[in-house]
Amino acid sequence: MKIKRKIIEIDENRCNGCGQCVTACAEGAIQLVDGKARLVSENYCDGLAACLGKCPEGALSIVERNADAFDPEAVERHLKMSKTQQEKEKVNVQFAIHNLSSETLPCGCPSSQVQMFNSSCEEINRPSRHTEKDSQLTHWPVQIRLVPPTAPFLKDADLLVASDCTPVAYPDLHNDFLKGRIVLIGCPKFDDTEAYIGKFAAIFREARIKGVTVLIMEVPCCSKMPLIVKQGMMLSGQNMPIEAITISVRGDVIKREKI
């Protein structure tokens, strides 16, 4: 039955698909569909606007219009179905983790050849030598998708998980953030989020990571990266300190927070 009431309205032109409103909605009324936040059913939205303050783009607003009445029972059924689906997805991710943990990468492909500098594929344990003026990169590969969870350079490491725009924006990244850390880079906007979560879960299970620094840009699409890392940690059953550092587009550190 349609009644006049308050309900959420989403401006899809302003929505960047960051997903923060999805996690803020306790009723599960908002989901990401084709990279945009959508109201999945009017009767799931209670109109209390808990999600408003979570949108970095101001794409959410509360309007008063004719809409289906809020239905708590429908919300309960919806949340139960969502939980069941999440459990299925968790099983799929764990299956992917098992496959990732047992994968091996051939030495023939330069993009995926595991290396610790200065090293060859046959001598990956030879210690690296760097001066203050050298690159602080001590391993290869660096792309999240290409690094196997069993890579030897991950063992007992401090991780730097960097959105791939940050090395361009921050000129002294090597000395300020990379030194003494193992770096993994990727794009939380364009890459597969579920694959990232599974990869991090596998890494955290296999490698006994000491801590994670997540380096992101101030742009909203980057805000997913700390959430991805945290979800991977939770799925792995491990616990470690995680710090998120935000870089402005002009190359300044503008925020640090523990997550």
N, C-alpha and C positions, 0 to 999 in steps of 0.2 A: 504494500500500500504506500502510495506517495503522500508525503507530508511536507510542509514547508519547514525546513530546519537548517542548521549550520552544517556545512560539509567541506571537506578539503577540495581545493581546485589546483590543478597543476598546469603551469605554463610550459608546454613542451619545447617552445622555442628557447627558453632560458635554461632548461634542464640540461646538465652536462653528463648525466648518468653516473654520478659519483656513488650513489647508493646509500648515502648517510640517512636519508629519510626512511628507507626501507628498514634499517636496523632500529630506527627510533620509534616505529609504529608497532606497538605491542599487540595490536589486533591483526597484523599482517594484511592490512588493507592496501598497502602500496607494494608494488613489485617492479623490477626492471624488465621491460619488454622492448626488445630491439634497441637496447642502449638508452632508453628513456624511462623515467618513473611514471607509472600509470596507476590509477585507482582501479583495482581489480573488481571491486563490487561495492556499490553504495552502502549496502546494509552491514558492511564490515567497518565502516568509518563512524566513530562516535562523535566526531566534530569537536573534540577537545583540543586539537591542534598541538599535540605533543611533538609533532614532527617539524613545526614551523622553524624553530630556532636552529635546526640542524642543516638547513639548506644554505650552502655558501653562495648560491646564485640568486636567492630570493624568488625561486620559481614556485613556491608554495604560498597559498593564501586561503583564508576561510571565507566562504561566501554563504549567503542564505538563499536557498532555492528549493523547489520541489524535488524531493529525492526519496528513495526507499528508506523506511524507518530503520534505525540502528537495531540489529538483531544479535544479542549476546550469544544465543544458542547457535546461530549460524557461524559466528566468530569461533566458538569453541570447536565446532566440527571442522571448520577451515584450518584451525591451528593444529588439530590432531592429524589431519591429512597432510599438512605441511611437515609435521614432525616425522611422519612415516616416510615421506619422500626424502627428507633430509637423512634419515637413517639408511635408506637405500643408496643415496649419493655417497654417504660416508663409507659404505661397504665398497663402492666402486673406487673411491679414492684410495682406500686401504689396499685394494687389489693393484691399483696403479703404483702405489708406494712399493709393494713387493716386487713388481717388475722393475721399477727404477733402481731399487737397492741391489738387484742382481745384474744390472746391465753392465756391459763392458764396451769401451769405445776403442775402435781401431786406431793404430798409430798413423795410418795412411792419410787421414783427413786433417789438414792443419787446423781447421776451425774447431775440431772437437778433440784434438790430441792433448791429453793431460800432461802438463809440464810444470815443474817447479824450477825457476831460473837459478843458476845456469844448469840446464839439464837436457837430456835427450829422453826419448821414450823409454830407453832401456835403463837410464840412470836418473829417475825422477827424484831420488832422495838426496842428491848432491846439494849441499847448502848454497844459498844465493849470496852474492856479494854486491852491496850497494853503497854509494856515498850519499851525502846529504843532497848533492846536486842531481843524482840519478833519479830515474823513475822508481817509485816505491812499489810498483807492481811485481809480485813475486811468483805469479802462477798464471796458468792458462788452461782452459778457457775462462771467460768472465761472464758470459751470458747465462742467466738463470736456467734457461732451457737446455743449455749444453753441458752444464757441470753435473757430473754423476755424484750421487750422495756418498759414494765410496771413495771419492777423490782423496788422495793422501794429504793434500794441503788443507783439507777441511778439519782434520782431527784436532780437537782441543783448541780451535781457532776462535778469535774474535772476528765476527763478521761485519762487513760494511755492505749493506744492501742499498744500492743507489739507483734511483730512477735515472733513466739514461740521458736526461737533459742536464742533470746536475754537474757532470764534469765540464760541460761547455759553459755553464753559468758561473761556476765557482773556480777561479783561476788557480788557487793554491790547494786544490783538493788532495794532491799527492802527499804533501807534508802535513796538512791539517787534519785529514781524515783517513787517508789510505795507509799511512805509515803504521806498520805493526798489525794490520788487519788483512783479512782475505775479502776481496770485493766480489760481489755478484751484482750485475746490472740487468735492468729490464724495464719495460713500460707497463704500468698497471692499467692504462687505458686501452691499449691495442692488443696486448697479449692475453692468453687464456688464464683467467683468474683461478679457476679450479685446478688447472695444471700447476700453477704457481704454489697454491696451498699444499697440494700433494708433494711437490718437490721439496718445499721447506720442511714439511712433516718428516719426510724421509731423511733429509739432511740432519735434522735435530735428533732423530732416533739413532742414526749411524755414527755421528761425528762428535758427540759430547761438546757442543758449542758452548763457549764460556759466556758470550753476550753478543747482542746485535745492536748495531747503530744503523738506523734507517734514514737515509738522506733523500729528501724529496723537495720538489719545487713548491712555491706558494700557489700554483695553479690548482684548482679544485680536483682535477682528474688524478693528481698525484696522491691525494689524501687516502686512496684505497691501499697504498702499499703497506703502511704500518698495520692496517687491519688484516691484510693477507698474511703478513709475517706472524701476527699474533694468533690467527686461526691455525696456521701451520704448527705453531708451538703447542696450542691446546690439543690439536689432533694427535700430536706425537706423544703426548703424556709427559713431556719434559717441561722444565721451568728454568728460565734464564732472564736476566735483565734486558729490557729492550728500550732504547731511547730513539725518539724521532726528532730529527733536526730539519727545519724548514729553511730553504734558501730562496731569497727573492730573485726576480728575473734580472736584477741588477747585480747579483752576486754577493749579497749580504746575508749573514745568518740572522734570521728574524724571530726564530722560535726554537726552543728546546723543551721537550717534555718526555717524561717516563710513561710508558704505556703497559 
